């Protein structure tokens, strides 16, 4: 069995970006709990920003066990509303809904390439296809604070 976690690469998780008030306390708590569930041997799948955040999350948790595990650093669109970091795009919410259905229900994989246009970080999710059959998803977080879709989801996969 392989443990897998999807967590968002939120720069606000990093101490150097911390302010007086945590802008994302719920997603931070969910990400830390999910990462702590992973074993000691973790493969990170992320871009440069995601790798920095993943390293911080891993260093902030105690993990045991020798089962292989994966931490996929990904998030949905940042163009969901007029208040989002990116300019509003009407394709953003339907894209996020399709990614959510794929992650949580095992529906057809959406066009992850569209994520780049929608300011989403979805390339790490492509790794899911090679990890075996996924068990039921445990959803720790599924919200869009600050106009960006974040998921924290965990599974076990049969290799």
C-alpha atoms as an extended CHARMM CRD file, in Angstrom:
* protein
*
       159  EXT
         1         1  UNK       CA              0.0000000000        0.0000000000        0.0000000000  PROA      1               0.0000000000
         2         2  UNK       CA              1.1730000000        3.4800000000       -0.8870000000  PROA      2               0.0000000000
         3         3  UNK       CA             -0.0200000000        6.5700000000        0.9510000000  PROA      3               0.0000000000
         4         4  UNK       CA             -0.7120000000        9.6640000000       -1.1290000000  PROA      4               0.0000000000
         5         5  UNK       CA             -1.5160000000       13.2450000000       -0.1090000000  PROA      5               0.0000000000
         6         6  UNK       CA             -2.4450000000       16.2010000000       -2.2580000000  PROA      6               0.0000000000
         7         7  UNK       CA             -1.7660000000       19.5280000000       -0.5460000000  PROA      7               0.0000000000
         8         8  UNK       CA             -1.5990000000       23.0750000000       -1.9180000000  PROA      8               0.0000000000
         9         9  UNK       CA              1.7620000000       24.8420000000       -2.3430000000  PROA      9               0.0000000000
        10        10  UNK       CA              0.6600000000       27.8870000000       -0.3160000000  PROA      10              0.0000000000
        11        11  UNK       CA              3.5340000000       30.3120000000        0.2600000000  PROA      11              0.0000000000
        12        12  UNK       CA              1.7590000000       31.5640000000        3.3990000000  PROA      12              0.0000000000
        13        13  UNK       CA              2.7410000000       28.2320000000        5.0090000000  PROA      13              0.0000000000
        14        14  UNK       CA              6.3850000000       29.3600000000        4.9820000000  PROA      14              0.0000000000
        15        15  UNK       CA              7.6750000000       31.3120000000        7.9950000000  PROA      15              0.0000000000
        16        16  UNK       CA              9.2370000000       34.0290000000        5.8310000000  PROA      16              0.0000000000
        17        17  UNK       CA              5.7700000000       34.8390000000        4.4420000000  PROA      17              0.0000000000
        18        18  UNK       CA              3.9950000000       34.7280000000        7.8020000000  PROA      18              0.0000000000
        19        19  UNK       CA              2.2020000000       37.8030000000        9.0200000000  PROA      19              0.0000000000
        20        20  UNK       CA              0.7110000000       38.6740000000       12.3700000000  PROA      20              0.0000000000
        21        21  UNK       CA             -2.4480000000       36.7960000000       11.4720000000  PROA      21              0.0000000000
        22        22  UNK       CA             -2.4930000000       33.4980000000        9.5870000000  PROA      22              0.0000000000
        23        23  UNK       CA             -4.5450000000       34.0430000000        6.3930000000  PROA      23              0.0000000000
        24        24  UNK       CA             -5.1070000000       30.2970000000        5.8950000000  PROA      24              0.0000000000
        25        25  UNK       CA             -5.2330000000       28.5700000000        9.3170000000  PROA      25              0.0000000000
        26        26  UNK       CA             -7.7120000000       25.8570000000        8.3040000000  PROA      26              0.0000000000
        27        27  UNK       CA             -5.8450000000       24.7180000000        5.2040000000  PROA      27              0.0000000000
        28        28  UNK       CA             -2.5380000000       24.8660000000        7.0900000000  PROA      28              0.0000000000
        29        29  UNK       CA             -3.9090000000       22.6090000000        9.8500000000  PROA      29              0.0000000000
        30        30  UNK       CA             -5.3700000000       20.1850000000        7.3010000000  PROA      30              0.0000000000
        31        31  UNK       CA             -2.1070000000       20.0410000000        5.3310000000  PROA      31              0.0000000000
        32        32  UNK       CA             -0.0130000000       19.4140000000        8.4360000000  PROA      32              0.0000000000
        33        33  UNK       CA             -2.3430000000       16.6300000000        9.6160000000  PROA      33              0.0000000000
        34        34  UNK       CA             -2.3230000000       14.9500000000        6.2040000000  PROA      34              0.0000000000
        35        35  UNK       CA              1.4620000000       15.2030000000        5.8210000000  PROA      35              0.0000000000
        36        36  UNK       CA              1.9280000000       13.7680000000        9.3230000000  PROA      36              0.0000000000
        37        37  UNK       CA             -0.0950000000       10.7300000000        8.1470000000  PROA      37              0.0000000000
        38        38  UNK       CA              2.5140000000        9.9580000000        5.4670000000  PROA      38              0.0000000000
        39        39  UNK       CA              5.3460000000        7.5470000000        6.1530000000  PROA      39              0.0000000000
        40        40  UNK       CA              8.9620000000        8.5380000000        6.6880000000  PROA      40              0.0000000000
        41        41  UNK       CA              9.9210000000        7.7900000000        3.0640000000  PROA      41              0.0000000000
        42        42  UNK       CA              8.1600000000       10.5600000000        1.0990000000  PROA      42              0.0000000000
        43        43  UNK       CA              8.5260000000       11.3460000000       -2.5890000000  PROA      43              0.0000000000
        44        44  UNK       CA              7.5840000000       14.9580000000       -3.3190000000  PROA      44              0.0000000000
        45        45  UNK       CA              6.0720000000       15.7860000000       -6.7060000000  PROA      45              0.0000000000
        46        46  UNK       CA              6.0470000000       19.5520000000       -7.1300000000  PROA      46              0.0000000000
        47        47  UNK       CA              7.3370000000       22.5630000000       -8.9730000000  PROA      47              0.0000000000
        48        48  UNK       CA             10.0030000000       24.7490000000       -7.3160000000  PROA      48              0.0000000000
        49        49  UNK       CA              7.5360000000       26.6800000000       -5.1350000000  PROA      49              0.0000000000
        50        50  UNK       CA              5.7050000000       23.5170000000       -4.1790000000  PROA      50              0.0000000000
        51        51  UNK       CA              8.9570000000       21.8040000000       -3.2430000000  PROA      51              0.0000000000
        52        52  UNK       CA              9.8260000000       24.6260000000       -0.8400000000  PROA      52              0.0000000000
        53        53  UNK       CA              6.4190000000       24.3700000000        0.8100000000  PROA      53              0.0000000000
        54        54  UNK       CA              6.5820000000       20.5570000000        0.9030000000  PROA      54              0.0000000000
        55        55  UNK       CA              9.9900000000       20.6290000000        2.5840000000  PROA      55              0.0000000000
        56        56  UNK       CA              8.5940000000       22.9560000000        5.2470000000  PROA      56              0.0000000000
        57        57  UNK       CA              5.5370000000       20.7370000000        5.8250000000  PROA      57              0.0000000000
        58        58  UNK       CA              7.7180000000       17.6330000000        6.0490000000  PROA      58              0.0000000000
        59        59  UNK       CA             10.1180000000       19.3190000000        8.4820000000  PROA      59              0.0000000000
        60        60  UNK       CA              7.1490000000       20.4270000000       10.6120000000  PROA      60              0.0000000000
        61        61  UNK       CA              5.7410000000       16.9200000000       11.0880000000  PROA      61              0.0000000000
        62        62  UNK       CA              6.8450000000       13.6560000000       12.6180000000  PROA      62              0.0000000000
        63        63  UNK       CA              6.2250000000       10.6500000000       10.3770000000  PROA      63              0.0000000000
        64        64  UNK       CA              6.9200000000        6.9990000000       11.0000000000  PROA      64              0.0000000000
        65        65  UNK       CA              6.6310000000        3.8090000000        9.0250000000  PROA      65              0.0000000000
        66        66  UNK       CA              8.5180000000        2.5450000000        6.0400000000  PROA      66              0.0000000000
        67        67  UNK       CA              5.6750000000        2.3650000000        3.5270000000  PROA      67              0.0000000000
        68        68  UNK       CA              6.2680000000        4.4680000000        0.4230000000  PROA      68              0.0000000000
        69        69  UNK       CA              4.3310000000        7.7080000000        0.2710000000  PROA      69              0.0000000000
        70        70  UNK       CA              3.8440000000       10.6130000000       -2.0760000000  PROA      70              0.0000000000
        71        71  UNK       CA              3.1720000000       14.2730000000       -1.4480000000  PROA      71              0.0000000000
        72        72  UNK       CA              1.7030000000       15.9550000000       -4.5190000000  PROA      72              0.0000000000
        73        73  UNK       CA              1.7500000000       19.7430000000       -4.2310000000  PROA      73              0.0000000000
        74        74  UNK       CA             -1.1550000000       21.0510000000       -6.3160000000  PROA      74              0.0000000000
        75        75  UNK       CA             -4.0070000000       23.5360000000       -6.2590000000  PROA      75              0.0000000000
        76        76  UNK       CA             -6.8970000000       24.5690000000       -8.4460000000  PROA      76              0.0000000000
        77        77  UNK       CA             -7.5130000000       27.7850000000      -10.3010000000  PROA      77              0.0000000000
        78        78  UNK       CA             -6.5330000000       31.2450000000       -9.0730000000  PROA      78              0.0000000000
        79        79  UNK       CA             -8.9400000000       32.9010000000      -11.5290000000  PROA      79              0.0000000000
        80        80  UNK       CA            -12.2760000000       31.9650000000       -9.9300000000  PROA      80              0.0000000000
        81        81  UNK       CA            -13.6200000000       35.4270000000       -9.0050000000  PROA      81              0.0000000000
        82        82  UNK       CA            -12.8770000000       39.0950000000       -9.4710000000  PROA      82              0.0000000000
        83        83  UNK       CA            -11.0640000000       38.9620000000       -6.1060000000  PROA      83              0.0000000000
        84        84  UNK       CA             -8.8010000000       36.0780000000       -7.1540000000  PROA      84              0.0000000000
        85        85  UNK       CA             -5.0830000000       36.7050000000       -7.7330000000  PROA      85              0.0000000000
        86        86  UNK       CA             -5.5900000000       36.2530000000      -11.4690000000  PROA      86              0.0000000000
        87        87  UNK       CA             -8.1840000000       37.9010000000      -13.6890000000  PROA      87              0.0000000000
        88        88  UNK       CA            -11.5910000000       36.2010000000      -13.6590000000  PROA      88              0.0000000000
        89        89  UNK       CA            -12.0120000000       33.3710000000      -16.1520000000  PROA      89              0.0000000000
        90        90  UNK       CA            -15.3920000000       31.6810000000      -16.5610000000  PROA      90              0.0000000000
        91        91  UNK       CA            -13.6500000000       28.3290000000      -17.1330000000  PROA      91              0.0000000000
        92        92  UNK       CA            -12.0510000000       28.3290000000      -13.6760000000  PROA      92              0.0000000000
        93        93  UNK       CA            -14.8730000000       26.9720000000      -11.5080000000  PROA      93              0.0000000000
        94        94  UNK       CA            -15.9070000000       24.2510000000      -13.9970000000  PROA      94              0.0000000000
        95        95  UNK       CA            -12.2420000000       23.2280000000      -14.2760000000  PROA      95              0.0000000000
        96        96  UNK       CA            -11.9040000000       23.0240000000      -10.5010000000  PROA      96              0.0000000000
        97        97  UNK       CA            -15.1440000000       21.0330000000      -10.3040000000  PROA      97              0.0000000000
        98        98  UNK       CA            -13.8030000000       18.5470000000      -12.8650000000  PROA      98              0.0000000000
        99        99  UNK       CA            -10.5070000000       18.1690000000      -10.9910000000  PROA      99              0.0000000000
       100       100  UNK       CA            -12.4280000000       17.7140000000       -7.7230000000  PROA      100             0.0000000000
       101       101  UNK       CA            -14.5990000000       14.9710000000       -9.2670000000  PROA      101             0.0000000000
       102       102  UNK       CA            -11.4980000000       13.2080000000      -10.5870000000  PROA      102             0.0000000000
       103       103  UNK       CA             -9.7090000000       13.4210000000       -7.2250000000  PROA      103             0.0000000000
       104       104  UNK       CA            -12.6270000000       12.4870000000       -5.0000000000  PROA      104             0.0000000000
       105       105  UNK       CA            -14.8030000000       10.2610000000       -7.1390000000  PROA      105             0.0000000000
       106       106  UNK       CA            -12.3840000000        8.7840000000       -9.6390000000  PROA      106             0.0000000000
       107       107  UNK       CA            -14.2350000000       10.2670000000      -12.6190000000  PROA      107             0.0000000000
       108       108  UNK       CA            -12.5030000000       10.8620000000      -15.9540000000  PROA      108             0.0000000000
       109       109  UNK       CA             -9.2650000000       12.7940000000      -15.7190000000  PROA      109             0.0000000000
       110       110  UNK       CA             -9.7860000000       16.4040000000      -16.8170000000  PROA      110             0.0000000000
       111       111  UNK       CA             -7.4960000000       18.2990000000      -19.1780000000  PROA      111             0.0000000000
       112       112  UNK       CA             -4.8400000000       19.2600000000      -16.6360000000  PROA      112             0.0000000000
       113       113  UNK       CA             -3.1000000000       21.3360000000      -19.3140000000  PROA      113             0.0000000000
       114       114  UNK       CA             -5.8940000000       23.8950000000      -18.9910000000  PROA      114             0.0000000000
       115       115  UNK       CA             -4.7080000000       24.4720000000      -15.4360000000  PROA      115             0.0000000000
       116       116  UNK       CA             -1.7680000000       26.5380000000      -16.6070000000  PROA      116             0.0000000000
       117       117  UNK       CA             -4.0890000000       29.0360000000      -18.3120000000  PROA      117             0.0000000000
       118       118  UNK       CA             -6.2100000000       29.1890000000      -15.1700000000  PROA      118             0.0000000000
       119       119  UNK       CA             -3.2500000000       29.7960000000      -12.8470000000  PROA      119             0.0000000000
       120       120  UNK       CA             -3.6180000000       26.3390000000      -11.3080000000  PROA      120             0.0000000000
       121       121  UNK       CA             -0.8040000000       24.0420000000      -10.2470000000  PROA      121             0.0000000000
       122       122  UNK       CA             -2.0300000000       20.6850000000      -11.4770000000  PROA      122             0.0000000000
       123       123  UNK       CA              0.9500000000       19.0620000000      -13.2280000000  PROA      123             0.0000000000
       124       124  UNK       CA              1.9280000000       17.1120000000      -10.0550000000  PROA      124             0.0000000000
       125       125  UNK       CA             -1.4840000000       15.4150000000      -10.1610000000  PROA      125             0.0000000000
       126       126  UNK       CA             -0.4430000000       13.5610000000      -13.3170000000  PROA      126             0.0000000000
       127       127  UNK       CA              1.5770000000       11.2810000000      -11.0130000000  PROA      127             0.0000000000
       128       128  UNK       CA             -1.6850000000        9.8310000000       -9.6510000000  PROA      128             0.0000000000
       129       129  UNK       CA             -2.1130000000        7.7890000000      -12.8220000000  PROA      129             0.0000000000
       130       130  UNK       CA              0.9650000000        5.6900000000      -12.0590000000  PROA      130             0.0000000000
       131       131  UNK       CA              0.3080000000        4.9610000000       -8.3920000000  PROA      131             0.0000000000
       132       132  UNK       CA             -2.2100000000        2.1500000000       -8.7480000000  PROA      132             0.0000000000
       133       133  UNK       CA             -5.8590000000        1.8630000000       -7.8280000000  PROA      133             0.0000000000
       134       134  UNK       CA             -6.8870000000        4.5210000000       -5.3330000000  PROA      134             0.0000000000
       135       135  UNK       CA             -8.9910000000        3.7160000000       -2.3200000000  PROA      135             0.0000000000
       136       136  UNK       CA            -11.6900000000        6.0740000000       -1.0640000000  PROA      136             0.0000000000
       137       137  UNK       CA            -10.5140000000        9.6450000000       -0.6940000000  PROA      137             0.0000000000
       138       138  UNK       CA            -10.3450000000       11.2840000000        2.6960000000  PROA      138             0.0000000000
       139       139  UNK       CA            -11.0350000000       14.9650000000        2.1660000000  PROA      139             0.0000000000
       140       140  UNK       CA             -9.4210000000       17.1570000000        4.8110000000  PROA      140             0.0000000000
       141       141  UNK       CA             -9.9770000000       20.4620000000        3.0210000000  PROA      141             0.0000000000
       142       142  UNK       CA            -11.9200000000       21.6010000000       -0.0630000000  PROA      142             0.0000000000
       143       143  UNK       CA            -12.3760000000       25.3730000000       -0.1710000000  PROA      143             0.0000000000
       144       144  UNK       CA            -11.3380000000       28.4290000000       -2.1660000000  PROA      144             0.0000000000
       145       145  UNK       CA            -10.0800000000       31.0140000000        0.3130000000  PROA      145             0.0000000000
       146       146  UNK       CA             -8.5750000000       34.1100000000       -1.2270000000  PROA      146             0.0000000000
       147       147  UNK       CA            -10.1000000000       33.0990000000       -4.5860000000  PROA      147             0.0000000000
       148       148  UNK       CA             -7.8480000000       30.0440000000       -5.0770000000  PROA      148             0.0000000000
       149       149  UNK       CA             -9.1230000000       26.4460000000       -4.9490000000  PROA      149             0.0000000000
       150       150  UNK       CA             -7.2330000000       24.3740000000       -2.3860000000  PROA      150             0.0000000000
       151       151  UNK       CA             -7.6020000000       20.6610000000       -1.6720000000  PROA      151             0.0000000000
       152       152  UNK       CA             -6.0480000000       18.5080000000        0.9990000000  PROA      152             0.0000000000
       153       153  UNK       CA             -6.8880000000       14.9120000000        0.1430000000  PROA      153             0.0000000000
       154       154  UNK       CA             -5.3700000000       11.5780000000        1.1170000000  PROA      154             0.0000000000
       155       155  UNK       CA             -5.6370000000        8.0270000000       -0.1470000000  PROA      155             0.0000000000
       156       156  UNK       CA             -4.0020000000        4.6880000000        0.0150000000  PROA      156             0.0000000000
       157       157  UNK       CA             -3.2190000000        3.1400000000       -3.3670000000  PROA      157             0.0000000000
       158       158  UNK       CA             -2.7110000000       -0.4760000000       -4.3020000000  PROA      158             0.0000000000
       159       159  UNK       CA              0.5890000000       -0.6460000000       -6.1410000000  PROA      159             0.0000000000
